[in-house]
Amino acid sequence: MVQPAPETKADEAFDPEWTAPSSTLEDGLFSYLENEPLWLAHELTALDPAAIAELNAGEAVGTLEKVARLERWLSALKAQIVHRVGTSMTERAPSGVEHRLASMNAVSETACVLNIPEGTAGFLLNESTALVEDFPTSLEALSSGTINYQHAQVIIRESTGIPADERAGYEESLLRVAPDLTRPQLAVRARRLREKMCPEAAAERRTKAEADRAVWLEPAPDGMAYLSAFLGAETAVAMFDRLTRAARAAQGPNEARTLAQLRADALAGLVIQDNPSLQEEGILSGIRPQVLVTVPVLSLLGESKMPGDLEGYGPIPASIARKLAANAPSLLRLLTDPVDSAVLDVGRRRYRVPTDLKTYLRARDKTCRYPGCNRSAATADLDHTVPWEDGGSTRPGNLACLCPKHHRMKHEAGWSVRQHPGGVLAWTSPTGRNYSTRPEDPPAAVHPDAGQASASARVSGRTPGSAWHPPPAEDPPPF
């Protein structure tokens, strides 16, 4: 039996002369993997790239097949462990509020440990529970390497509406064909089988699915983003058809944009302006930001290419920031020069956070400051790290943006937090694990020369040297 490696420091190279100690799996799974989980990789390749470089084509393909089988076995083990994370936290919690909070903690801890969004962690917990409790044959097939995890996901997700007493037959039918199919191919088979087994439930499933309709935003590189929608099929097809018709109507000998680009521009024009204009200037002029657009003054003047920052997305080119700033009802100038003197610390005089301080905290935090949460700070609560009633003050070093869900978890689910200088939050989970979140560092300020300083003064009405500065460093522990 391959044994675990001794404890090693993370920054030290793995010793190629390493020999396994004598502890065994009988000592417990946690102890078995606690010290050095890389021991299996060490046994497979001795962590020597030459072992891989020596493979010929046939050996490389054969090895890939074996590694894929190992990956499937690990996926099955991971599903069982994730399921245990959930049950271990909820099994002693009574029904009701405490049980819901325990379930929320299970999702949060899973997200933090795996460094994934909470939504993804929630799906993982649900899938793991389904595999262990409802589809044990699929779990066995995954563990043996017969199917991969994507196959298992299809079997689980397409089973909606199938009665529990018919689930085994559904599972068995799909497992017979899954090894020879890709995920999309298996999904088609699964949907057809489900409709054949439960045709009367189709309308009910559609009604339930409609309750999940949504639109969401996903940032992409280069100042772009994905805007996605989950809609009824007939609605989505009708919308796409309208966009296609508008795009084709705009095509002509002098139109250089592709059909796909025209569809995108038509969507922007229809949604933002309620006008099918496809002109870039028209689309941008329709935006009236209700978010923070942070623009360095020199970029606003066109004398610098330093990027702006769009709340909910991140850095955007200076040229786009200028166009947005021209139409914004208000503009927050950070880093180089504000429009007025904002009060950023009201101490113990008042509990309610003043508007200037709210704006500063939104710009500082950008998102909820709970580990792994990416919800916008624009809709977050402002939480006193040390509660106001316990002596906490209303100042940047004792305030942070938390979405309503995580604000509640901080106070009710056993999480604790301390705030360190620079807005760093040190979280401790109910299981005693430590996580930290920190504000994104602002873009480095460009030190202006005399001419640049004069340009800044023309915009702000200030004299050079009176520019805004960040609040002073916070007090040292114990805060």
Beta strands, then each sheet from edge to edge (+ up, - down):
strand 1: 214-220
strand 2: 224-230
strand 3: 293-294
strand 4: 308-310
strand 5: 314-316
strand 6: 381-384
strand 7: 399-402
strand 8: 416-420
strand 9: 424-428
strand 10: 434-437
sheet 1: 1+ 2-
sheet 2: 3+ 4- 5+
sheet 3: 6+ 7-
sheet 4: 8+ 9- 10+
end
